[in-house]
Amino acid sequence: MKLITILALSFLSTIIQTNKAELHIENNSKRDMTIKVMHLDGGKYSTIHIKPWSKATEYFSKTGKYFLKTKATLDGKDPVCEKGDGFEVYVGTDGVSILTITYSITESENFNPLEGDRISLAEFEKDN
């Protein structure tokens, strides 16, 4: 009986530890996207590369506040960079955050800013 209890607790512990929040990112444009997932408190970040008309998923194992820096590139055009607003990710025993962000860029000669604040390429390259 003790062995069954230990196995059950081990299995439950594994389930709790593998709960991860998800950020689904969809690139609905013909530009290549480089996205930095930045922690609001600084420190480490991850970088995601998404090809045109593709999707990617970032996983989070801890609750925290984050923001995204995005660079969209296309041969022959200037890169479009932005710094998004902060968002919170929750990871708990009672559930996790599942978020989706879709980027749609329409090529035009007219200025059409993305949501969030436009930033320079130099600002995108900074690690904070």
C-alpha positions in Angstrom: 0.0 0.0 0.0 2.9 2.4 0.8 4.4 1.8 -2.7 1.1 2.8 -4.4 0.8 5.9 -2.3 4.4 6.9 -3.2 3.8 6.3 -6.9 0.6 8.2 -6.8 2.3 11.2 -5.1 5.2 11.0 -7.5 2.8 11.0 -10.5 0.8 14.0 -9.0 4.0 15.9 -8.4 5.0 15.3 -12.0 1.7 16.6 -13.3 2.0 19.7 -11.2 5.5 20.4 -12.3 4.7 20.0 -16.0 1.9 22.5 -15.9 3.1 25.3 -18.2 1.5 28.5 -19.4 1.5 29.0 -23.2 1.9 32.0 -25.4 0.9 31.2 -29.0 2.2 33.6 -31.6 0.8 33.7 -35.1 2.7 35.5 -37.9 0.0 36.4 -40.5 2.4 38.4 -42.7 5.1 37.9 -45.3 7.8 39.2 -43.0 10.1 37.1 -40.9 9.5 37.8 -37.2 12.1 37.8 -34.4 10.4 38.1 -31.0 12.1 38.6 -27.7 10.0 37.5 -24.7 11.3 39.8 -21.9 10.7 39.6 -18.2 9.5 42.9 -16.8 11.9 42.7 -13.9 14.9 42.2 -16.3 17.1 39.3 -16.5 17.0 36.5 -19.0 14.8 36.4 -22.0 14.1 34.1 -24.8 14.1 34.7 -28.6 11.6 33.2 -31.0 12.0 33.2 -34.8 8.8 32.8 -36.9 8.8 32.5 -40.6 6.0 34.2 -42.7 2.6 32.7 -42.3 3.7 30.4 -39.4 3.1 29.9 -35.7 5.2 29.3 -32.6 4.6 28.6 -29.0 6.5 29.8 -25.9 6.1 28.0 -22.6 6.3 29.4 -19.1 6.9 27.4 -16.0 6.5 30.3 -13.5 4.0 33.1 -12.9 5.4 36.5 -14.0 5.1 39.7 -15.9 6.5 39.9 -19.4 6.5 42.1 -22.5 7.5 41.4 -26.1 10.0 43.2 -28.4 9.3 42.4 -32.0 11.3 42.9 -35.2 9.6 42.1 -38.6 12.0 42.0 -41.5 11.4 41.7 -45.3 14.1 42.0 -48.0 14.1 45.5 -49.5 12.1 47.0 -46.7 13.1 48.7 -43.4 12.5 46.4 -40.4 9.4 47.2 -38.3 10.2 47.1 -34.6 7.9 47.5 -31.6 7.8 47.1 -27.8 4.5 45.7 -26.6 2.7 46.4 -23.4 3.3 44.2 -20.4 1.2 41.1 -19.7 0.9 38.6 -16.9 1.4 34.9 -17.1 -0.1 32.6 -14.4 1.1 29.1 -13.6 -0.7 27.4 -10.7 -2.1 24.2 -9.5 -5.6 25.5 -10.4 -4.7 26.4 -14.0 -2.4 28.2 -16.3 -2.5 31.1 -18.8 -3.1 30.3 -22.4 -2.5 33.4 -24.5 -2.5 34.1 -28.3 -1.0 37.0 -30.1 -1.5 37.5 -33.9 0.8 39.7 -35.9 -0.7 41.0 -39.2 1.4 43.5 -41.2 0.0 44.9 -44.4 2.7 46.3 -46.7 1.8 49.9 -47.7 3.5 53.2 -48.5 1.3 54.8 -45.8 2.3 54.7 -42.2 0.2 52.2 -40.3 1.6 51.6 -36.8 1.3 48.3 -35.0 -0.3 48.2 -31.6 2.3 49.0 -28.9 5.1 51.6 -29.2 7.3 51.8 -32.3 10.9 51.4 -31.4 14.2 51.7 -33.3 16.2 48.7 -34.4 18.9 49.7 -31.8 16.3 49.6 -29.0 15.1 46.2 -30.2 18.7 44.9 -30.0 19.0 46.0 -26.3 18.6 43.2 -23.8 16.2 45.2 -21.5 
